[in-house]
Amino acid sequence: MSKFKERIARYFKNNSKKSIAITAVCYILLFVCALAVVIPSLWAVATSLKYETDVLDVNVTLIPRRVTLENYTSILANRNVPILRWFWNSIKIAVVYVVLYLFITSLAAFAFSRLRFKGREFLFWLGMSSMMIPGVINMIPNYIIIDKLGLVDNMFSMIFPGLGGVFGVFMLRQFMRGVPLAYDEAAKIDGANSFQIYFHIVLPLCVPVLVTLAIFSFQGNWNDYVWPLIVTNSAETRTLTAGLATFSGSYAHQYGKQMAGAVLSALPILLVFLAGQKYFIKGISIGGIKG
């Protein structure tokens, strides 16, 4: 406690009143922003643990007066709403998507950052310009392609279209440009080819950025709502987010069960973030400033 007091006293001594005021305002704003994010999440969890009569009570409370798991057991046991099947579909699709996305984007980033070929910069910035096109514009062409390939109502229809995203290419390229080319030259002297340099030298150095990109891509695929609704026809092939649309219709006025489904859908993203959080901040910082 004494050390903490000494640090506080030293901070006030070494900083002017103006800088202290600015710091205080920044912390207050961050606290307000944190509340804006945390309170809706806590509200959803609290609602999912309430009886339906308590949810509709005019006396609103964030902490449940009576805690129950009935909402969770009810939706998991309902055979008309195969939420466990949707859950498994979402996990399977998201994992395959993340693995393929990281492999493709890392290969492209390696080519744009380490290899020398004609039109490299033009192709890179041409790809970057595609980020300015809203994704909704591509839905009809993507659906036509998926339909021609016979992949409608198939898990691959929710994987392949997203593999063309170039954000990961930009993020990895920025980091790879900061890796000294001397590593490549030393490997070439030992007889390594370009793929071996990519796989054994450059890629292991990109672990923090790869983990960060994996979190982003997993979250994007998991939360995708409109596209799975378009390309799926049967309940067996739907993802969790698309299935929740049907789920909400089944429980139109049962808010506790709807919140239980929403909480279950958010758990995997939370677990993925917690598993990779030690790389996340590092990956964000170095991925944006390297190169």
C-alpha positions as CSV (number, residue, x, y, z in Angstrom):
1,M,0.0,0.0,0.0
2,S,2.9,2.4,0.8
3,K,4.4,1.7,-2.6
4,F,1.1,2.6,-4.3
5,K,0.9,5.9,-2.3
6,E,4.5,6.7,-3.3
7,R,3.7,6.1,-7.0
8,I,0.6,8.4,-6.8
9,A,2.6,11.1,-5.0
10,R,5.4,10.8,-7.6
11,Y,2.9,11.0,-10.5
12,F,1.3,14.3,-9.1
13,K,4.8,15.7,-8.5
14,N,6.1,15.0,-12.0
15,N,3.0,16.0,-14.0
16,S,1.4,19.4,-14.3
17,K,-2.2,20.1,-13.3
18,K,-3.2,20.3,-17.0
19,S,-1.8,16.8,-17.9
20,I,-3.4,15.3,-14.8
21,A,-6.8,16.8,-15.8
22,I,-6.4,15.5,-19.3
23,T,-5.6,12.0,-18.0
24,A,-8.6,12.1,-15.7
25,V,-10.9,13.1,-18.5
26,C,-9.5,10.3,-20.7
27,Y,-10.1,7.7,-17.9
28,I,-13.6,8.9,-17.4
29,L,-14.4,8.6,-21.1
30,L,-12.9,5.1,-21.2
31,F,-15.0,4.2,-18.1
32,V,-18.2,5.4,-19.8
33,C,-17.3,3.5,-23.0
34,A,-16.6,0.4,-21.0
35,L,-20.0,0.7,-19.3
36,A,-21.7,1.1,-22.7
37,V,-20.2,-2.2,-23.8
38,V,-20.4,-4.2,-20.5
39,I,-24.0,-3.3,-19.3
40,P,-25.8,-4.8,-22.4
41,S,-23.8,-8.0,-22.0
42,L,-24.6,-8.2,-18.3
43,W,-28.2,-7.5,-19.1
44,A,-28.4,-10.4,-21.6
45,V,-26.8,-12.8,-19.1
46,A,-29.1,-11.7,-16.3
47,T,-32.2,-12.0,-18.5
48,S,-31.2,-15.5,-19.5
49,L,-31.1,-16.5,-15.8
50,K,-34.5,-15.0,-14.9
51,Y,-38.0,-16.6,-14.9
52,E,-40.2,-15.2,-17.6
53,T,-42.5,-13.5,-15.0
54,D,-39.4,-11.7,-13.6
55,V,-38.3,-10.6,-17.1
56,L,-41.7,-9.0,-17.7
57,D,-41.8,-7.4,-14.2
58,V,-42.1,-3.6,-14.3
59,N,-39.5,-3.4,-11.5
60,V,-36.4,-3.7,-13.7
61,T,-33.4,-5.2,-12.0
62,L,-30.0,-6.1,-13.4
63,I,-29.4,-8.8,-10.8
64,P,-32.0,-11.6,-10.9
65,R,-34.0,-12.0,-7.8
66,R,-34.5,-15.7,-8.6
67,V,-31.9,-17.5,-10.6
68,T,-32.9,-20.4,-12.9
69,L,-31.3,-22.4,-15.7
70,E,-34.7,-23.4,-17.1
71,N,-34.2,-21.2,-20.2
72,Y,-31.0,-23.0,-21.1
73,T,-32.3,-26.5,-20.5
74,S,-35.5,-25.8,-22.4
75,I,-33.8,-24.6,-25.6
76,L,-31.2,-27.4,-25.5
77,A,-33.9,-30.0,-25.0
78,N,-36.3,-28.7,-27.7
79,R,-36.1,-31.1,-30.7
80,N,-37.8,-28.6,-33.0
81,V,-34.9,-26.2,-32.5
82,P,-31.6,-28.1,-33.1
83,I,-29.4,-25.5,-31.4
84,L,-26.7,-28.1,-30.7
85,R,-26.6,-29.0,-34.4
86,W,-26.3,-25.3,-35.3
87,F,-23.6,-24.8,-32.7
88,W,-21.6,-27.7,-34.2
89,N,-22.1,-26.4,-37.7
90,S,-20.9,-22.9,-36.7
91,I,-17.8,-24.3,-35.0
92,K,-16.9,-26.6,-37.9
93,I,-17.4,-23.8,-40.5
94,A,-15.5,-21.2,-38.5
95,V,-12.5,-23.4,-37.8
96,V,-12.1,-24.5,-41.4
97,Y,-12.6,-20.9,-42.6
98,V,-9.9,-19.6,-40.2
99,V,-7.3,-22.2,-41.2
100,L,-7.9,-21.6,-44.9
101,Y,-8.0,-17.8,-44.5
102,L,-4.7,-17.7,-42.6
103,F,-3.0,-19.9,-45.1
104,I,-4.2,-18.0,-48.1
105,T,-3.6,-14.5,-46.7
106,S,-0.2,-15.4,-45.3
107,L,0.9,-16.7,-48.7
108,A,-0.3,-13.6,-50.5
109,A,1.3,-11.3,-47.9
110,F,4.6,-13.2,-48.3
111,A,4.5,-12.7,-52.0
112,F,3.7,-9.0,-51.8
113,S,6.3,-8.3,-49.1
114,R,9.2,-10.6,-49.9
115,L,9.1,-11.5,-53.6
116,R,9.9,-9.3,-56.5
117,F,7.7,-9.5,-59.6
118,K,6.2,-7.1,-62.2
119,G,3.1,-5.3,-61.1
120,R,3.4,-6.2,-57.5
121,E,2.4,-2.8,-56.0
122,F,-0.3,-2.3,-58.6
123,L,-1.9,-5.7,-57.8
124,F,-1.6,-5.1,-54.0
125,W,-3.3,-1.7,-54.1
126,L,-5.9,-3.0,-56.6
127,G,-6.8,-5.6,-54.0
128,M,-6.8,-3.0,-51.2
129,S,-9.3,-0.9,-53.2
130,S,-11.8,-3.8,-53.1
131,M,-12.1,-3.1,-49.4
132,M,-14.1,0.1,-50.3
133,I,-16.8,-2.0,-52.0
134,P,-19.7,-2.8,-49.5
135,G,-20.0,-6.6,-49.0
136,V,-23.8,-6.5,-49.7
137,I,-23.0,-5.6,-53.3
138,N,-21.2,-8.9,-53.8
139,M,-24.0,-11.1,-52.4
140,I,-25.9,-11.6,-55.7
141,P,-22.8,-12.5,-57.7
142,N,-21.5,-14.7,-55.0
143,Y,-24.9,-16.5,-54.8
144,I,-24.9,-17.1,-58.5
145,I,-21.4,-18.6,-58.4
146,I,-22.3,-20.8,-55.4
147,D,-25.5,-21.9,-57.2
148,K,-23.6,-22.7,-60.4
149,L,-21.1,-24.8,-58.4
150,G,-24.0,-26.7,-56.7
151,L,-22.9,-25.6,-53.2
152,V,-26.2,-24.1,-52.0
153,D,-27.2,-25.5,-48.6
154,N,-23.7,-26.7,-48.1
155,M,-21.1,-25.8,-45.5
156,F,-18.6,-24.7,-48.2
157,S,-21.0,-22.0,-49.4
158,M,-20.3,-20.3,-46.0
159,I,-16.5,-20.7,-46.3
160,F,-15.3,-20.0,-49.8
161,P,-16.7,-16.5,-50.5
162,G,-15.0,-15.0,-47.4
163,L,-11.6,-16.3,-48.4
164,G,-11.1,-13.4,-50.8
165,G,-10.9,-10.8,-48.0
166,V,-7.8,-8.7,-48.3
167,F,-7.6,-7.2,-44.8
168,G,-5.5,-10.1,-43.6
169,V,-3.2,-9.6,-46.5
170,F,-2.6,-6.0,-45.6
171,M,-2.1,-6.8,-41.9
172,L,0.4,-9.6,-42.5
173,R,2.2,-7.7,-45.2
174,Q,2.9,-4.8,-42.9
175,F,4.5,-7.1,-40.4
176,M,6.4,-9.2,-42.9
177,R,8.0,-6.1,-44.4
178,G,9.7,-5.5,-41.0
179,V,11.4,-8.9,-41.1
180,P,15.0,-8.4,-42.3
181,L,15.6,-9.8,-45.8
182,A,19.0,-11.1,-44.5
183,Y,17.0,-14.1,-43.1
184,D,15.9,-14.9,-46.7
185,E,19.3,-14.5,-48.1
186,A,20.9,-16.8,-45.4
187,A,18.2,-19.4,-46.1
188,K,18.8,-19.3,-49.8
189,I,22.5,-19.9,-49.3
190,D,21.6,-23.0,-47.3
191,G,19.5,-24.2,-50.3
192,A,16.0,-23.2,-49.1
193,N,13.3,-22.3,-51.7
194,S,10.7,-19.6,-51.3
195,F,8.1,-21.8,-49.7
196,Q,10.6,-23.1,-47.2
197,I,11.5,-19.6,-46.3
198,Y,7.9,-18.7,-45.9
199,F,7.0,-21.7,-43.8
200,H,10.1,-22.2,-41.6
201,I,11.4,-18.6,-41.2
202,V,8.8,-15.9,-41.8
203,L,5.6,-17.6,-40.7
204,P,6.9,-18.5,-37.2
205,L,7.8,-14.8,-36.6
206,C,4.2,-13.8,-37.5
207,V,2.5,-15.8,-34.6
208,P,1.2,-12.7,-32.7
209,V,-0.3,-11.2,-35.9
210,L,-1.7,-14.6,-37.0
211,V,-3.4,-15.1,-33.7
212,T,-4.9,-11.6,-33.9
213,L,-6.1,-12.2,-37.4
214,A,-7.5,-15.6,-36.4
215,I,-9.6,-13.9,-33.7
216,F,-10.9,-11.3,-36.2
217,S,-11.7,-13.9,-38.9
218,F,-13.3,-16.3,-36.4
219,Q,-15.5,-13.6,-35.0
220,G,-16.5,-12.4,-38.5
221,N,-17.4,-15.8,-39.7
222,W,-19.2,-16.8,-36.5
223,N,-21.3,-13.7,-36.4
224,D,-22.2,-13.7,-40.1
225,Y,-26.0,-13.6,-40.3
226,V,-27.3,-12.6,-43.7
227,W,-25.2,-14.8,-45.9
228,P,-25.9,-18.1,-44.1
229,L,-29.7,-17.3,-44.2
230,I,-29.4,-16.8,-48.0
231,V,-27.4,-20.0,-48.9
232,T,-29.1,-22.4,-46.5
233,N,-32.5,-24.0,-46.9
234,S,-32.7,-26.7,-44.3
235,A,-32.4,-26.5,-40.5
236,E,-29.6,-29.2,-40.5
237,T,-27.1,-27.0,-42.5
238,R,-27.8,-23.6,-40.7
239,T,-25.2,-22.0,-38.5
240,L,-26.1,-20.8,-35.0
241,T,-26.7,-17.1,-36.0
242,A,-28.9,-18.1,-38.9
243,G,-30.7,-20.6,-36.8
244,L,-31.4,-18.1,-34.1
245,A,-33.7,-16.3,-36.6
246,T,-35.9,-19.4,-36.6
247,F,-35.3,-19.7,-32.9
248,S,-36.6,-16.2,-32.2
249,G,-39.7,-17.0,-34.1
250,S,-40.4,-20.1,-32.0
251,Y,-40.0,-18.0,-28.8
252,A,-41.4,-14.7,-30.0
253,H,-42.5,-13.6,-26.6
254,Q,-40.1,-15.6,-24.4
255,Y,-37.3,-13.2,-23.9
256,G,-35.4,-15.3,-21.3
257,K,-35.0,-18.1,-23.8
258,Q,-34.0,-15.7,-26.6
259,M,-31.3,-14.2,-24.3
260,A,-30.1,-17.8,-23.4
261,G,-29.6,-18.5,-27.1
262,A,-27.8,-15.2,-27.5
263,V,-25.5,-15.9,-24.6
264,L,-24.7,-19.4,-25.9
265,S,-23.8,-17.9,-29.3
266,A,-21.4,-15.4,-27.7
267,L,-19.5,-17.9,-25.6
268,P,-17.2,-19.3,-28.3
269,I,-16.0,-15.8,-29.3
270,L,-15.3,-15.0,-25.7
271,L,-13.3,-18.2,-25.2
272,V,-11.3,-17.7,-28.4
273,F,-10.4,-14.1,-27.3
274,L,-9.4,-15.3,-23.8
275,A,-7.2,-18.0,-25.3
276,G,-5.4,-15.6,-27.6
277,Q,-5.5,-12.4,-25.6
278,K,-1.8,-12.4,-24.7
279,Y,-1.0,-12.1,-28.4
280,F,-3.9,-9.9,-29.3
281,I,-2.6,-6.4,-28.2
282,K,0.9,-7.3,-29.4
283,G,-0.5,-8.4,-32.7
284,I,-2.6,-5.2,-33.1
285,S,0.4,-2.9,-32.4
286,I,3.1,-4.6,-34.4
287,G,0.7,-5.5,-37.2
288,G,-0.1,-1.8,-37.7
289,I,3.3,-0.2,-37.4
290,K,5.8,-2.7,-38.9
291,G,7.0,-1.9,-42.4
